[in-house]
Structure formats: structure tokens, C-alpha cells
Amino acid sequence: MKKRILGLAIAAAVIISLVASGTWAIFTDTETTTDNTFTAGTIDISLDPTEGQDVVTVEGDLDLKPCQTGYISVNVTNDGTNPCEVWKHIANVVNDENEVVDAEQKYYTAHPASENWLMSNWIHYNMTVCRDVVDIEAIYLVETGLIPGDSGWYYDSSTIYTVELDDITDRANLSLLTVIPATVNFTNSFDTVAALAATPDGDSLYVVDRDSAELARYDIDSDTWTWIGDTGLNVCVQLACALDGTLYASSNGSDELYTINTSTAAATSLGKIRIGGPTGTIVNVQGADIVFGIDDSTGTITGILYLWAPNSLYSLVPQTSPDYVLAKSIGGHGGFSYTGLAVMDGGAGALLGSTISDDINTIDRTDGSKGTVYDMWDADSDTAYDHKWGDMTTGPLACRELIAETDGFYLTHTETNTNSDNDPEDEVESHWMYLGVLGPGESLGVTQSYHLDSLVDNWGQSDKVFFDIEFVAQQIEGALPDPPGPVLPGHGRD
């Protein structure tokens, strides 16, 4: 039996060998693609203006005096075909005596040994970057989930929607973004969320629950929630995030404005919100909301905190000694309590107010008047939306603060500058500052401020400082390139 099996195996091997050694003819056809081209992309940025700017104060003064601040603005545009990272730095700083006026000569005579006569050592530096927000702006609305039941109103899961305004149909189309978990991953309830704020970069949303006072953060891209802690605020239904990331809140229970630590949720009171002064009328913030807008009308980019209290729009300015928050009346229109506020055009446009009448209205920031009325519409079911209570927010904001004067940076630095801590990293010159990523056709507006220190004496009269501002663009496809040079400490890419 074993021999027979072996024989069959050998026979099979012979047959396979014969087949493999045979000759075959096959049909073939050959075609060729011609004129194939490999094209390298381009990195190309342009500046407007390109030269010859004077540092000018808000009032238009060219000759700065101690304690005054002047500004320069430059638009950077990506004219290439590839996205790029953009960096900038100050270079070729030259101090010019210009002319020695009488008071200046008297100072030199009285202080012959002084070496603190370089004006650039006494100029504080500050920078704000404003991004073109076309096609990246998002408006959000949170619904607390207040619904009727057999024994009265009760709260179900809170939900967050994206809002798209349709100027043809005058509809505010709401699309579901996420349902806030009531208890999962949280130590307390999140089913009555009525306070919502987007981070300035638009990547995340903060929420505070009205009843539990808990703070949480939602990462939009990863669809994940992070519990932060208990704010301790009584009936917090107003929340807003500033350009620098500071989180503000106001409370129905106290009529005060707070800052909230986004790491611990601890709330710090800035004082009562008052009209007219430290002993003025306290603003009732029940049924109100706050939002940050952006103002570039004065030649620099600043954030303005707005409050809509019943029937009126205010700007809020925290004060010290004593601590209170000054509410400056802008105007308004009667009969409206907005449950939420947002702002159009990445923070630079009109305000938006949501109502329990299922509308979203535009609000003129200059006089508080009502504009276009958009009907809330459930885009997922294509039906009218029944809004009960909630909040609104906008992200990203068009601008973000990169360097603040309080960080202690100077235009240049020497060991003899007694207003510095003698750390070479204090100087802005020769250090690179990261501006962000620019896609093809996108632009960044860069506003830089130069503040003349209060300690500059008569030796500085009539002096001039000349300098260049250099911008560098680097590709970001493939391996991320190294920074073009030493980076200003505390700033740069994430």
C-alpha cells in the first residue's frame, strides 16, 4: 500500500514537470501615457505694507512720550500653493540720536556716566495676531433640555448644536453636534447646562451646569469630555472666553463677574456689575448673557466683553480699588431677554442673541438695535425648532494674543538696562515669534505695539529707533521643520 502511494506521487510530479516545460503564446497590447509632469508646490508670502511705517498712537501722534503706546500693523498673505508655518522677528535695530535738544543736553551734562541712553532698551513690545476667519467660523448653541412632563417641567440631557445662518430663508439651521453626558465621566450632574463658551482657537467648548455648578471641557475633534471641577457659582448661565483664553462667568445669584481657572474650576470675583461707578446701580444679570467681541477700529486688536441684561447692551470693564465691574451702556431694544449671545465674523461682526421665542436676532454693537431675525430650524428633521433655554458662543475668534506687555519683553536689551532683570531672553530682537499656519490664499493681520517706558527721562527727547520686521514661511508637509532660530521663551508652537 505504501509503495502505491509513492508511485502516484512520482507520476504526478512528472505530469507537472511536463506542463511547466511547455511553450505558450499570449495576446498582448502596450499603451503609453505621455507628458507626465511632477510639479513642486510653492511657498510664497507677501506683506502689506512692505516698508516705511511709522509707529503711531491711537490718537495719531508720531512723537511718542513716556507711557504712550504706538502701533504698526502688517498683513501677511500666503500667495503660494502649499500651507506654511509663519514666523517673525525684529531685526537690524538702530538707535539714532537724531538731534540733541536743550533739555536732552542738560541731562547729558548732569549725568555724564550714564549708559542707559539706548531708546530701544526701554520700549516694551506687544503683539496680536488676527486670522482671516472665512470658512472657519462656527456658532454653537446649547439647549438645557427643559421639557414638559406630567407633573411640570423637568430637565433631560443637554445638547449642543452648530448654527448656520441662512440669509435667503432667514433661518438659523441647527445641527446636532453632541449630547452632553448627564453623569458619565463626571462627578456630578450635567443635565442643566445653560452656560457655553468656545476657546479662542475654536478647538474646545467649556460648559457650566446651572444647578451643579460643575465645569467641563469638550474637545470637538476627538468628541471627548473632560471634567474640571466645581465652580461654586450660584445659577451660572453666562460664560465667555477672552482672546488670551481667560474664562469669564457671571452669576444670577450674585450679579458679579468672575474669572474661572480652567485647570481647577476655581472662580474669582471681580466685583459687582455696576452702572456709573463703584456705588452705582447694580445690574440684574438674570436672563442675561456675556460674549467677547473683537474691536480693531482704534488701530489695535482688542477684546470687548459685552453683556446683554434685559432690554440693554453694555460693555464691561473690570475696575480696581475698589473692585467692581463698570457697565457702560451702549443702547438696546425693549422686550427682549436673550438666553444666549454669540458674535459673527469670528468676533468682529454683529452680535447674535437667542430667545425663548425660537429666534436668533442680530444686535448692532454700536447702539444695541435689533437687526435680522432668524427662525430656529432643526436641520436634521427639517422642522421648526422649539428652544427653551441655553447659551450661545462663537469659535474660533479671529484674533489671539501672543505676547502681553506684562511678560516684560523689550525691543532690545543690554546689561546696563536697570529696568530689566538682565536676562538676554527679555529682548525681542533676534528672537522668533510663531504666528501660526497659513493655508493657500489665507491672511494674518499682525498688530504690534511699542510702549515707551515711564522711566525714560529727558535723555530720550527727539531720539529715533529704526528696525526691520522679518517674516519667514516654512513648509509643513512632511517632517515639521525646526524653528528658524531661537524662539521667544513661553511662546511658539504647541
FIKE-245509 format. One line per field, with one value per residue (C-alpha): residue number from 1; residue in three letters; chain; z negated, y negated, x. Coordinates in steps of 0.5 Angstrom, whole numbers, plus 500, padded with zeros to 3 digits. Each point is the difference from the previous one (the first is absolute). Layout:
# residues N
resi (NUM; ...)
resn (ALA; ...)
chain (A; ...)
zz (Z; ...)
yy (Y; ...)
xx (X; ...)
This chain:
# residues 494
resi (1; 2; 3; 4; 5; 6; 7; 8; 9; 10; 11; 12; 13; 14; 15; 16; 17; 18; 19; 20; 21; 22; 23; 24; 25; 26; 27; 28; 29; 30; 31; 32; 33; 34; 35; 36; 37; 38; 39; 40; 41; 42; 43; 44; 45; 46; 47; 48; 49; 50; 51; 52; 53; 54; 55; 56; 57; 58; 59; 60; 61; 62; 63; 64; 65; 66; 67; 68; 69; 70; 71; 72; 73; 74; 75; 76; 77; 78; 79; 80; 81; 82; 83; 84; 85; 86; 87; 88; 89; 90; 91; 92; 93; 94; 95; 96; 97; 98; 99; 100; 101; 102; 103; 104; 105; 106; 107; 108; 109; 110; 111; 112; 113; 114; 115; 116; 117; 118; 119; 120; 121; 122; 123; 124; 125; 126; 127; 128; 129; 130; 131; 132; 133; 134; 135; 136; 137; 138; 139; 140; 141; 142; 143; 144; 145; 146; 147; 148; 149; 150; 151; 152; 153; 154; 155; 156; 157; 158; 159; 160; 161; 162; 163; 164; 165; 166; 167; 168; 169; 170; 171; 172; 173; 174; 175; 176; 177; 178; 179; 180; 181; 182; 183; 184; 185; 186; 187; 188; 189; 190; 191; 192; 193; 194; 195; 196; 197; 198; 199; 200; 201; 202; 203; 204; 205; 206; 207; 208; 209; 210; 211; 212; 213; 214; 215; 216; 217; 218; 219; 220; 221; 222; 223; 224; 225; 226; 227; 228; 229; 230; 231; 232; 233; 234; 235; 236; 237; 238; 239; 240; 241; 242; 243; 244; 245; 246; 247; 248; 249; 250; 251; 252; 253; 254; 255; 256; 257; 258; 259; 260; 261; 262; 263; 264; 265; 266; 267; 268; 269; 270; 271; 272; 273; 274; 275; 276; 277; 278; 279; 280; 281; 282; 283; 284; 285; 286; 287; 288; 289; 290; 291; 292; 293; 294; 295; 296; 297; 298; 299; 300; 301; 302; 303; 304; 305; 306; 307; 308; 309; 310; 311; 312; 313; 314; 315; 316; 317; 318; 319; 320; 321; 322; 323; 324; 325; 326; 327; 328; 329; 330; 331; 332; 333; 334; 335; 336; 337; 338; 339; 340; 341; 342; 343; 344; 345; 346; 347; 348; 349; 350; 351; 352; 353; 354; 355; 356; 357; 358; 359; 360; 361; 362; 363; 364; 365; 366; 367; 368; 369; 370; 371; 372; 373; 374; 375; 376; 377; 378; 379; 380; 381; 382; 383; 384; 385; 386; 387; 388; 389; 390; 391; 392; 393; 394; 395; 396; 397; 398; 399; 400; 401; 402; 403; 404; 405; 406; 407; 408; 409; 410; 411; 412; 413; 414; 415; 416; 417; 418; 419; 420; 421; 422; 423; 424; 425; 426; 427; 428; 429; 430; 431; 432; 433; 434; 435; 436; 437; 438; 439; 440; 441; 442; 443; 444; 445; 446; 447; 448; 449; 450; 451; 452; 453; 454; 455; 456; 457; 458; 459; 460; 461; 462; 463; 464; 465; 466; 467; 468; 469; 470; 471; 472; 473; 474; 475; 476; 477; 478; 479; 480; 481; 482; 483; 484; 485; 486; 487; 488; 489; 490; 491; 492; 493; 494)
resn (MET; LYS; LYS; ARG; ILE; LEU; GLY; LEU; ALA; ILE; ALA; ALA; ALA; VAL; ILE; ILE; SER; LEU; VAL; ALA; SER; GLY; THR; TRP; ALA; ILE; PHE; THR; ASP; THR; GLU; THR; THR; THR; ASP; ASN; THR; PHE; THR; ALA; GLY; THR; ILE; ASP; ILE; SER; LEU; ASP; PRO; THR; GLU; GLY; GLN; ASP; VAL; VAL; THR; VAL; GLU; GLY; ASP; LEU; ASP; LEU; LYS; PRO; CYS; GLN; THR; GLY; TYR; ILE; SER; VAL; ASN; VAL; THR; ASN; ASP; GLY; THR; ASN; PRO; CYS; GLU; VAL; TRP; LYS; HIS; ILE; ALA; ASN; VAL; VAL; ASN; ASP; GLU; ASN; GLU; VAL; VAL; ASP; ALA; GLU; GLN; LYS; TYR; TYR; THR; ALA; HIS; PRO; ALA; SER; GLU; ASN; TRP; LEU; MET; SER; ASN; TRP; ILE; HIS; TYR; ASN; MET; THR; VAL; CYS; ARG; ASP; VAL; VAL; ASP; ILE; GLU; ALA; ILE; TYR; LEU; VAL; GLU; THR; GLY; LEU; ILE; PRO; GLY; ASP; SER; GLY; TRP; TYR; TYR; ASP; SER; SER; THR; ILE; TYR; THR; VAL; GLU; LEU; ASP; ASP; ILE; THR; ASP; ARG; ALA; ASN; LEU; SER; LEU; LEU; THR; VAL; ILE; PRO; ALA; THR; VAL; ASN; PHE; THR; ASN; SER; PHE; ASP; THR; VAL; ALA; ALA; LEU; ALA; ALA; THR; PRO; ASP; GLY; ASP; SER; LEU; TYR; VAL; VAL; ASP; ARG; ASP; SER; ALA; GLU; LEU; ALA; ARG; TYR; ASP; ILE; ASP; SER; ASP; THR; TRP; THR; TRP; ILE; GLY; ASP; THR; GLY; LEU; ASN; VAL; CYS; VAL; GLN; LEU; ALA; CYS; ALA; LEU; ASP; GLY; THR; LEU; TYR; ALA; SER; SER; ASN; GLY; SER; ASP; GLU; LEU; TYR; THR; ILE; ASN; THR; SER; THR; ALA; ALA; ALA; THR; SER; LEU; GLY; LYS; ILE; ARG; ILE; GLY; GLY; PRO; THR; GLY; THR; ILE; VAL; ASN; VAL; GLN; GLY; ALA; ASP; ILE; VAL; PHE; GLY; ILE; ASP; ASP; SER; THR; GLY; THR; ILE; THR; GLY; ILE; LEU; TYR; LEU; TRP; ALA; PRO; ASN; SER; LEU; TYR; SER; LEU; VAL; PRO; GLN; THR; SER; PRO; ASP; TYR; VAL; LEU; ALA; LYS; SER; ILE; GLY; GLY; HIS; GLY; GLY; PHE; SER; TYR; THR; GLY; LEU; ALA; VAL; MET; ASP; GLY; GLY; ALA; GLY; ALA; LEU; LEU; GLY; SER; THR; ILE; SER; ASP; ASP; ILE; ASN; THR; ILE; ASP; ARG; THR; ASP; GLY; SER; LYS; GLY; THR; VAL; TYR; ASP; MET; TRP; ASP; ALA; ASP; SER; ASP; THR; ALA; TYR; ASP; HIS; LYS; TRP; GLY; ASP; MET; THR; THR; GLY; PRO; LEU; ALA; CYS; ARG; GLU; LEU; ILE; ALA; GLU; THR; ASP; GLY; PHE; TYR; LEU; THR; HIS; THR; GLU; THR; ASN; THR; ASN; SER; ASP; ASN; ASP; PRO; GLU; ASP; GLU; VAL; GLU; SER; HIS; TRP; MET; TYR; LEU; GLY; VAL; LEU; GLY; PRO; GLY; GLU; SER; LEU; GLY; VAL; THR; GLN; SER; TYR; HIS; LEU; ASP; SER; LEU; VAL; ASP; ASN; TRP; GLY; GLN; SER; ASP; LYS; VAL; PHE; PHE; ASP; ILE; GLU; PHE; VAL; ALA; GLN; GLN; ILE; GLU; GLY; ALA; LEU; PRO; ASP; PRO; PRO; GLY; PRO; VAL; LEU; PRO; GLY; HIS; GLY; ARG; ASP)
chain (A; A; A; A; A; A; A; A; A; A; A; A; A; A; A; A; A; A; A; A; A; A; A; A; A; A; A; A; A; A; A; A; A; A; A; A; A; A; A; A; A; A; A; A; A; A; A; A; A; A; A; A; A; A; A; A; A; A; A; A; A; A; A; A; A; A; A; A; A; A; A; A; A; A; A; A; A; A; A; A; A; A; A; A; A; A; A; A; A; A; A; A; A; A; A; A; A; A; A; A; A; A; A; A; A; A; A; A; A; A; A; A; A; A; A; A; A; A; A; A; A; A; A; A; A; A; A; A; A; A; A; A; A; A; A; A; A; A; A; A; A; A; A; A; A; A; A; A; A; A; A; A; A; A; A; A; A; A; A; A; A; A; A; A; A; A; A; A; A; A; A; A; A; A; A; A; A; A; A; A; A; A; A; A; A; A; A; A; A; A; A; A; A; A; A; A; A; A; A; A; A; A; A; A; A; A; A; A; A; A; A; A; A; A; A; A; A; A; A; A; A; A; A; A; A; A; A; A; A; A; A; A; A; A; A; A; A; A; A; A; A; A; A; A; A; A; A; A; A; A; A; A; A; A; A; A; A; A; A; A; A; A; A; A; A; A; A; A; A; A; A; A; A; A; A; A; A; A; A; A; A; A; A; A; A; A; A; A; A; A; A; A; A; A; A; A; A; A; A; A; A; A; A; A; A; A; A; A; A; A; A; A; A; A; A; A; A; A; A; A; A; A; A; A; A; A; A; A; A; A; A; A; A; A; A; A; A; A; A; A; A; A; A; A; A; A; A; A; A; A; A; A; A; A; A; A; A; A; A; A; A; A; A; A; A; A; A; A; A; A; A; A; A; A; A; A; A; A; A; A; A; A; A; A; A; A; A; A; A; A; A; A; A; A; A; A; A; A; A; A; A; A; A; A; A; A; A; A; A; A; A; A; A; A; A; A; A; A; A; A; A; A; A; A; A; A; A; A; A; A; A; A; A; A; A; A; A; A; A; A; A; A; A; A; A; A; A; A; A; A; A; A; A; A; A; A; A; A; A; A; A; A; A; A; A; A; A; A; A; A; A; A; A; A; A; A; A; A; A; A; A; A; A; A; A; A; A; A; A; A; A; A; A; A)
zz (500; 498; 507; 504; 497; 501; 507; 501; 497; 505; 506; 498; 500; 507; 502; 497; 503; 507; 499; 498; 505; 506; 504; 500; 505; 496; 503; 498; 501; 498; 499; 497; 496; 503; 497; 493; 495; 493; 497; 494; 496; 498; 493; 501; 495; 502; 495; 500; 499; 501; 498; 497; 494; 494; 493; 499; 494; 500; 500; 506; 496; 504; 494; 494; 493; 494; 498; 507; 505; 507; 505; 507; 504; 506; 504; 501; 506; 503; 507; 501; 502; 493; 493; 496; 493; 499; 495; 499; 496; 499; 504; 501; 494; 501; 495; 503; 495; 506; 496; 493; 498; 494; 495; 502; 500; 493; 498; 503; 496; 494; 501; 504; 497; 502; 505; 501; 506; 505; 501; 503; 493; 497; 505; 498; 505; 501; 506; 502; 506; 504; 504; 506; 498; 507; 500; 493; 495; 496; 496; 494; 496; 494; 498; 493; 501; 497; 502; 497; 496; 496; 494; 503; 504; 499; 503; 505; 503; 502; 507; 504; 508; 505; 503; 507; 502; 507; 503; 505; 496; 493; 497; 494; 502; 494; 501; 494; 498; 494; 494; 493; 496; 493; 496; 504; 498; 496; 492; 501; 504; 507; 502; 499; 504; 501; 501; 506; 503; 505; 499; 505; 504; 501; 498; 494; 496; 493; 496; 493; 498; 497; 494; 498; 502; 503; 505; 506; 507; 506; 506; 506; 505; 495; 498; 492; 494; 494; 493; 497; 493; 496; 501; 494; 504; 499; 506; 505; 507; 503; 503; 505; 501; 502; 505; 495; 498; 494; 498; 497; 497; 497; 495; 499; 493; 498; 506; 500; 506; 498; 504; 499; 500; 506; 496; 493; 502; 494; 501; 498; 499; 504; 496; 501; 507; 499; 505; 499; 495; 493; 497; 506; 501; 500; 507; 499; 505; 499; 507; 503; 503; 502; 506; 502; 507; 503; 502; 505; 501; 496; 504; 495; 499; 493; 497; 497; 495; 502; 495; 502; 494; 501; 506; 500; 502; 496; 501; 493; 498; 493; 495; 494; 494; 498; 504; 505; 507; 504; 504; 506; 503; 508; 501; 501; 502; 496; 498; 501; 495; 504; 498; 503; 504; 506; 505; 507; 505; 495; 494; 505; 502; 497; 494; 500; 495; 499; 497; 497; 506; 504; 504; 500; 501; 503; 495; 502; 496; 500; 498; 498; 505; 503; 507; 504; 496; 502; 498; 497; 504; 499; 506; 498; 500; 505; 495; 495; 494; 493; 496; 492; 497; 501; 503; 506; 502; 506; 501; 503; 498; 506; 495; 495; 495; 501; 495; 495; 497; 493; 503; 499; 507; 503; 507; 499; 493; 497; 493; 499; 500; 493; 502; 502; 496; 504; 504; 507; 501; 499; 506; 506; 506; 503; 496; 505; 498; 503; 504; 502; 506; 507; 505; 507; 501; 493; 496; 493; 497; 495; 496; 496; 494; 498; 493; 497; 493; 495; 497; 507; 498; 504; 503; 505; 503; 507; 501; 505; 501; 507; 500; 505; 499; 504; 501; 502; 503; 500; 503; 495; 505; 498; 494; 496; 501; 494; 498; 504; 494; 492; 498; 495; 494; 498; 507; 506; 503; 496)
yy (500; 495; 502; 498; 493; 498; 502; 496; 494; 501; 501; 493; 497; 502; 497; 493; 500; 501; 495; 495; 501; 499; 494; 495; 494; 494; 494; 493; 493; 494; 493; 494; 494; 493; 494; 502; 494; 499; 493; 498; 495; 493; 497; 492; 495; 493; 494; 493; 495; 502; 494; 493; 501; 495; 502; 496; 500; 501; 492; 500; 497; 501; 498; 505; 497; 505; 504; 499; 506; 500; 506; 503; 505; 504; 505; 507; 504; 507; 499; 507; 507; 503; 499; 497; 498; 493; 497; 493; 496; 493; 499; 494; 496; 493; 494; 493; 494; 496; 493; 498; 495; 496; 504; 506; 497; 497; 507; 503; 494; 502; 508; 501; 507; 503; 505; 501; 496; 505; 499; 507; 503; 496; 502; 505; 505; 503; 504; 502; 505; 499; 506; 500; 504; 501; 507; 502; 496; 505; 497; 505; 500; 505; 502; 501; 506; 497; 504; 500; 506; 503; 496; 494; 498; 504; 501; 505; 501; 493; 500; 495; 498; 497; 494; 498; 493; 501; 492; 503; 503; 496; 507; 502; 507; 504; 507; 504; 500; 504; 503; 498; 506; 499; 504; 504; 498; 494; 500; 496; 499; 496; 500; 493; 497; 492; 497; 501; 497; 502; 500; 494; 506; 503; 507; 501; 498; 498; 501; 499; 503; 496; 504; 504; 494; 505; 498; 505; 499; 503; 502; 499; 504; 506; 500; 501; 496; 498; 499; 494; 498; 497; 492; 499; 495; 499; 501; 498; 499; 496; 502; 496; 502; 494; 499; 502; 506; 497; 503; 495; 502; 496; 503; 499; 501; 494; 495; 501; 501; 506; 503; 507; 504; 505; 505; 500; 497; 495; 494; 493; 494; 493; 497; 498; 497; 493; 494; 494; 501; 504; 498; 500; 504; 508; 503; 506; 505; 505; 502; 497; 503; 497; 501; 498; 496; 497; 493; 497; 493; 497; 503; 506; 506; 500; 505; 497; 503; 499; 501; 500; 499; 500; 494; 497; 502; 498; 500; 503; 497; 503; 495; 500; 496; 501; 507; 499; 501; 494; 501; 495; 499; 501; 500; 505; 502; 502; 506; 505; 504; 504; 507; 500; 496; 501; 496; 500; 500; 503; 495; 494; 499; 499; 504; 505; 501; 507; 499; 505; 498; 504; 495; 497; 493; 496; 494; 494; 499; 492; 499; 507; 499; 507; 502; 506; 505; 508; 505; 506; 506; 507; 502; 508; 500; 494; 498; 493; 501; 499; 496; 500; 497; 500; 496; 499; 499; 499; 503; 499; 493; 496; 498; 503; 496; 503; 495; 496; 494; 502; 506; 495; 500; 494; 499; 500; 502; 498; 502; 492; 500; 500; 500; 508; 506; 500; 507; 500; 503; 494; 497; 501; 498; 506; 505; 503; 500; 505; 497; 507; 504; 496; 504; 498; 493; 499; 494; 498; 493; 498; 494; 499; 494; 497; 497; 494; 502; 495; 499; 497; 493; 494; 504; 503; 494; 500; 507; 505; 507; 504; 507; 505; 506; 506; 506; 507; 505; 508; 506; 504; 506; 506; 499; 494; 495; 497; 493; 495; 498; 499; 500; 495; 503; 502; 500; 504; 506; 504)
xx (500; 506; 503; 494; 499; 507; 499; 494; 504; 506; 495; 497; 507; 501; 494; 501; 507; 497; 495; 505; 505; 495; 500; 494; 498; 496; 497; 503; 499; 504; 498; 504; 498; 503; 502; 500; 502; 503; 498; 503; 496; 502; 501; 499; 497; 499; 500; 495; 503; 508; 503; 500; 495; 501; 498; 493; 496; 492; 500; 504; 506; 507; 504; 499; 501; 502; 494; 497; 499; 500; 498; 502; 496; 502; 496; 503; 497; 502; 501; 503; 496; 502; 498; 506; 502; 502; 505; 502; 506; 502; 507; 505; 498; 504; 499; 501; 502; 496; 501; 502; 495; 501; 497; 504; 507; 498; 499; 507; 503; 497; 501; 507; 501; 493; 500; 492; 499; 498; 493; 499; 501; 494; 495; 495; 498; 493; 497; 493; 498; 494; 498; 495; 494; 497; 497; 503; 495; 495; 494; 497; 494; 499; 493; 499; 495; 494; 494; 493; 498; 493; 502; 503; 507; 506; 507; 502; 507; 503; 502; 505; 498; 504; 496; 501; 496; 497; 498; 496; 495; 501; 501; 505; 501; 502; 504; 502; 507; 500; 495; 504; 500; 496; 505; 505; 507; 497; 500; 493; 494; 501; 493; 498; 506; 498; 507; 504; 507; 505; 507; 503; 503; 494; 502; 496; 494; 499; 493; 498; 494; 495; 498; 506; 505; 505; 505; 501; 504; 498; 505; 497; 504; 501; 493; 502; 498; 505; 497; 504; 496; 495; 500; 496; 496; 492; 496; 506; 496; 505; 507; 505; 508; 504; 506; 505; 496; 497; 494; 494; 494; 494; 495; 493; 500; 505; 500; 508; 505; 505; 506; 501; 506; 500; 504; 497; 493; 501; 496; 503; 495; 502; 494; 493; 498; 498; 498; 503; 506; 501; 494; 496; 493; 502; 498; 495; 503; 494; 498; 507; 506; 507; 504; 507; 501; 506; 501; 505; 498; 505; 506; 501; 496; 497; 494; 494; 496; 492; 494; 493; 496; 492; 499; 507; 507; 506; 508; 503; 507; 502; 503; 504; 501; 494; 499; 494; 498; 498; 494; 500; 493; 500; 493; 494; 493; 495; 496; 506; 504; 505; 501; 507; 505; 505; 503; 501; 506; 505; 499; 500; 493; 493; 497; 495; 495; 496; 493; 495; 495; 504; 504; 507; 501; 506; 502; 503; 506; 501; 492; 497; 495; 497; 501; 499; 495; 502; 495; 503; 499; 502; 504; 501; 492; 499; 494; 500; 504; 497; 505; 499; 507; 507; 506; 504; 507; 505; 507; 505; 501; 503; 506; 504; 505; 507; 504; 498; 504; 499; 505; 506; 503; 504; 501; 508; 504; 507; 503; 499; 493; 498; 492; 502; 502; 506; 497; 502; 494; 496; 502; 495; 505; 503; 495; 495; 493; 495; 494; 496; 498; 498; 496; 501; 496; 500; 502; 502; 500; 505; 500; 506; 500; 506; 499; 505; 502; 498; 508; 502; 503; 502; 506; 495; 497; 500; 503; 498; 500; 501; 498; 498; 495; 502; 495; 501; 496; 501; 497; 496; 499; 504; 505; 499; 506; 504; 498; 505; 503; 500; 492; 498; 499; 493; 497; 500; 497; 496)
